[in-house]
């Protein structure tokens, strides 16, 4: 009796494994069909790729490991670090365990290929994008130092960005630069800003969310730099082993 149950279990495991392999093979073929429709020498290549990336959105959450694409909605970055110095202020900002969500609902609005410099440049619109994680902020101004740490989260609405992705060479990582194009609305919440003074912290977060637009032009370069650092890590991890030339021909 025990042997019979064992055989039945093994049959089910084998059958489920076969179904998973068949599903994976179908997914690989589907991705190949989407990308192979774009021909490098065609004048319509960029517009074809824009549509292809939008057609691939159903795969963002689960990825396709068989062709070297890891899941990237949410994106995850274990650590993002930024150091800056200006007007006598020096600071180090470290973001840890950062999750970024919203790719599946995004739309690529423009796609441009720069073959000579191994670049792709694409613009993307997000109805909503959310990020969360932990932060550590160390600052020094005129000899006075301070340190803050805690949770943070941010939601961006009606948001668009332009991303430039460059592969340095075969098997190398990716270099990514991100430029914020537009933010319609933003909610930002930073925990432990005043070391546990919750009521005042809530008021300060409300003030930040009510007044961020005038200050965006000042902090935008720092945000672009921070996001680019995060995306370099994310894209290198998610797409380093993916070779698009296996699917796109001349």
Residue pairs with C-beta under 8 A, 6 or more apart in sequence:
24 64
24 66
27 59
27 64
27 66
28 64
28 66
28 67
31 56
31 59
31 64
31 67
31 247
32 247
34 52
34 55
34 56
35 52
35 244
35 247
35 248
36 247
36 248
36 249
37 48
37 52
38 45
38 48
38 49
38 52
38 248
39 45
39 48
39 248
39 249
39 250
40 115
40 248
40 249
40 250
41 250
42 48
45 113
46 111
46 112
46 113
47 111
49 111
49 113
49 120
50 108
50 109
50 110
50 111
50 122
53 108
53 111
53 122
54 107
54 108
57 103
57 104
57 106
58 104
59 69
60 71
60 72
60 73
60 103
60 104
61 71
61 73
61 104
62 71
63 69
63 70
63 71
63 72
63 238
67 242
67 246
68 239
68 240
68 241
68 242
68 243
69 238
69 239
69 242
70 237
70 238
70 239
71 238
72 103
72 234
72 238
73 101
73 102
73 103
73 104
74 99
74 100
74 101
74 103
75 98
75 99
75 100
75 101
75 103
75 230
75 231
75 234
75 238
76 97
76 98
76 99
76 100
76 234
77 95
77 98
77 100
77 230
77 233
77 234
78 96
78 97
78 233
79 94
79 95
79 96
80 94
80 95
80 96
80 98
80 226
80 229
80 230
80 233
81 92
81 93
81 94
81 95
81 229
82 92
82 93
82 94
82 222
82 225
82 226
82 229
83 90
83 91
83 92
83 93
84 90
84 91
84 93
84 222
85 91
88 141
88 142
89 139
89 140
89 141
90 139
90 140
90 141
91 137
91 138
91 139
91 140
92 136
92 137
92 138
92 139
93 135
93 136
93 137
93 226
94 135
94 136
94 137
95 133
95 134
95 135
95 152
95 226
95 230
96 133
96 134
96 135
96 136
97 133
97 134
98 131
98 132
98 133
98 230
99 131
99 132
99 133
100 129
100 130
100 131
100 230
100 234
101 129
101 130
101 131
102 126
102 127
102 128
102 129
102 130
103 126
105 126
105 127
105 128
106 124
106 125
106 126
106 127
106 129
107 124
107 125
108 122
108 123
108 124
109 123
109 124
109 125
109 160
110 121
110 122
110 123
110 162
111 120
111 121
111 122
111 123
112 120
112 121
112 122
113 119
113 120
113 121
114 120
114 121
117 166
118 166
118 167
118 168
119 164
119 165
119 166
120 164
120 165
121 162
121 163
121 164
121 165
122 162
122 163
122 165
123 160
123 161
123 162
123 163
123 181
124 160
124 161
124 162
124 163
125 159
125 160
126 156
126 159
126 160
126 161
127 157
127 158
128 155
128 156
128 157
128 159
129 155
129 156
129 159
130 153
130 154
130 155
130 156
131 153
131 154
131 155
131 156
132 151
132 152
132 153
132 154
133 151
133 152
133 153
134 149
134 150
134 151
134 152
135 148
135 149
135 150
135 151
135 152
135 190
136 147
136 148
136 149
137 147
137 148
137 149
138 145
138 146
138 147
139 145
139 146
139 147
140 146
148 192
148 193
148 195
149 192
150 190
150 191
150 192
150 193
151 191
151 192
152 188
152 189
152 190
152 191
153 188
153 189
154 186
154 187
154 188
154 189
155 186
155 187
156 183
156 185
156 186
157 183
157 184
157 185
157 186
158 182
158 183
158 184
158 185
159 180
159 182
159 183
159 184
160 180
160 181
160 182
161 178
161 179
161 180
161 181
161 227
162 178
162 179
162 181
163 176
163 177
163 178
163 179
163 231
164 176
164 177
164 178
164 179
165 174
165 175
165 176
165 235
166 174
166 175
166 176
167 173
167 174
167 175
168 174
168 175
173 232
173 236
173 240
174 232
174 235
174 236
174 239
174 240
175 232
176 228
176 231
176 232
176 234
176 235
177 224
177 228
178 224
178 227
178 228
178 231
179 224
180 220
180 223
180 224
180 227
183 216
186 209
186 212
187 209
188 205
188 208
188 209
188 212
189 205
190 201
190 205
190 208
191 201
192 201
193 201
193 204
193 205
194 200
194 201
194 204
